[in-house]
Amino acid sequence: MAFFQVLISPTAAFERLRERGGWIVALLLVSALSVAATYLQWPLIEKEMLAQFEAQQQPLGAAEMETILNISRVTAWITGAVMPAALMFFVGLLLFLLNMIVRGEGTYMQLSKVSLYSMIPGLLGGLLTTALAKAFDADSITDVMLNGGVLFTEKTGFLFTLVSSVLDPFGLWSLVLTVVGAAVMMRKSPKSVAFWIVGAWLLVRLGTSLFALIPAAPAA
């Protein structure tokens, strides 16, 4: 099955996917993994939210906190279910634009499949991190990190966010799959597409990390 083959033999898997379908079942599996990761991470997220509520100068009432937590929980699960499909087609569109730039031979749906299958390592990394956090009874997901963030004692700030996202083995694995898959679908060398894809990947992580520089709103 391409869902597993892409992890160990990506070139062969994407060659197979280039000629045949193979995305509906994969999308359902990826969405299921995303929902599972969200479900398992929620107790840690909830614990952090409660700590933030208690730190406010004017703490919320029990009913208000429960309402906010319920809304946040449902929103997180819906996002976990829908986000894989949204990313599949959005990143697929970006790859298709790159395909036109380098004059490749890939189609929009072929490149959308590359986007979909490239999400798998990141989701596996999230599940593994959550499992370790639960095993060690961590108070926060940042207490157990499998990326560059483990080098920092202060788990906040621009540099922490940037290093955590760039020095992430599962994120780098996803990046490699994207480059390999795009090269196969476009009928181009990996080197010719890696410059664009890696550059865009770094820009996204830099832009995301810049949000850490925005000062938090003062407590009410």
N, C-alpha and C positions, 0 to 999 in steps of 0.2 A: 504493500500500500504506500502511495506517494507520501502520505502524512508522516510516516516513519522513515521512509527511504530518504527524504529530503534532508534529514538530520545527519545521515552518515555518508550519503552519496548524492550530493545536491545536483551535480551536473547531469547524472543519469536520470534523476527524478524530474528535473525541469525539462529535459529532452522528451521524456514521456509525456509530461503535462503539456508540452508545446503542441503535440499532435492530437491529444484527446482532452476531454472535459476534466473532471476531477476537482471541482471546487465547492459544490453544494454540501456534500458530506463533510468536507474539510472545514467549511465555514461553520457548520453546526458544531463540530468538535472544538474548534477554536473558541467559539462563543461559549461553549460549555466550560472550557478551561478558564476563560475569563470570568465567568460567573462564579466558578468554584474558588478562584483566587480572591475575588471580592468577598465572598461569603466567609472564607477562612480568615481574611485580614480584618473583617469588620470588628470583632471584639477589641483588637488593638487600636483601631481607629476610634472606636467608641470611648475607650479608656482615655485617649488623648483629648477627645472633645470634652469629656466630663472634667478633666483637669483644667482645661481652658475656661470652662464655665465657672468653676470654683475659684479661679484666680481673678475673676472680674471683681471690681470694686462693689458692684451691685449684683450679686449672684441672681441667676434666674430661679424662678420657682420650679418645683418638681414637675408640675404639669407642663410648663413651657419647655423644660429640658426634654421631657419625654416626647413632646410633639416634634421638636427639632430633630431629635434622634431618629424618630420614626420616618420623617420625611427624608432625612439624609440617607437612611438605610435603603428605602425603596428607590431613591434616586441613584444610589451607588449600584444597586443590582440591575436596574434598567440600563444604566450606562455600560455596565460590564457586558450585558447581553448585546447591546446595539453597536458599541464602539468598534468591534472587529469588522463588521460589515461596512461601517462608515470609513474606517481607515483603509480597508481593502480597495474600495473604489476611488477614494481620494488620492491615496498614494499611487494607485494604478494610473490615475490621470496624470500625475506628475511624471511618472516613468514613461508614459506615452508621449508627453511633451519632450522628454529627453530623447526618446526614440526618433522623433522628428528632427531634433537638432543634430543627432549623429547619423541620420539617414539609415536607421535600422529597419528591420523587417518584422518587428513585433506588432501584434494587435493590442487593442486596449484590454480585452479580456485576458489575453495571455499575460500581460504585465500586471493586471489586477491579481492574477493567481500568484505571481511572484510576491506581491505585497502580502497576500494572505498567508502563504506558507512561511514567509520570513518572520511572522509574528510568533511562531511556535517557541523558539528558544527563550524569548523574553517572558512568555507566560510560564514556561517551565521554571525559569529563574525566580519568578515571583512566588510560585508554589513552593519551591525549595526553601526560599528565604522565610516564608510564613511557617513552614513546617519546623524549621530550626528555631524560630522565635517561640513557637508553642512548646517545643521540646525543652527549651531552656527557661520557660516561663518569663519571657522578656516583657517589659512594660511598654515598649515601643518597637515598631518595625525597624527603626534605625539602630536599635541595640544589637541586632544581628544583621550584618551587611556582608554581601558577597561581591563587593565592588570597591573602588578606591576610597569610598567614604570611611572604610575601616581605619584609614590612616589618620583620621581627625578625631580629636576628643570633643570638640564643639561641633554638634551636628546641625549647624545652621550656616548661612552666609553664601556668598557668591562662589568662592573657591570650593567649598565643600560640595555644593550642588553640581558645579561643573566637573570636578574630578569624579564624583560618584557616577555621573551619567556617561562620562567618556571612558573611564577605566572600569567598565562593566563587562565581564566576560560574556554574559548572555546577550547584552546589547551588541557587542562586537560580533558575536556569532550570527545574530540577525542581520547585521550589516553585511557580513560575508555572503550570507544566503541571498541577500538582495542584489549584490554585485554579480554573483555567479548566475542567478536566475535571469537578471536583466540581460547579461551578455548572451546567454543561451537563446532567449526569446528574440533579441534584436539581431542575432547572428553577427555579433561584434566581439572583439577580444575583451576580456575582463579589464585590461588596463585602460581601454578607451572609454569605458563607462565608469570605472572606479573613481576617476578624478571628479566627475560631476556628482556622483552619489555620495562619496565620502565628504566632499566639500559641503553639500547640502546638509548632510547628517551633522557635521560639526557646527554649522551655522544655527541649526535648530537647537542644539544643546547649549550653545552660547546664548542664544536668545532666551531660552527657558531659564537659564541660570541667572540672567540679569534681573528676573523678577525677585530674586532673593535680596536685591539691593533696595527694593521698595520697602520703606519702613512700615511696620505693622501699625494698624489703627490703634489708638489708645483705648484701654479698657473703659467701658461705660461706668 
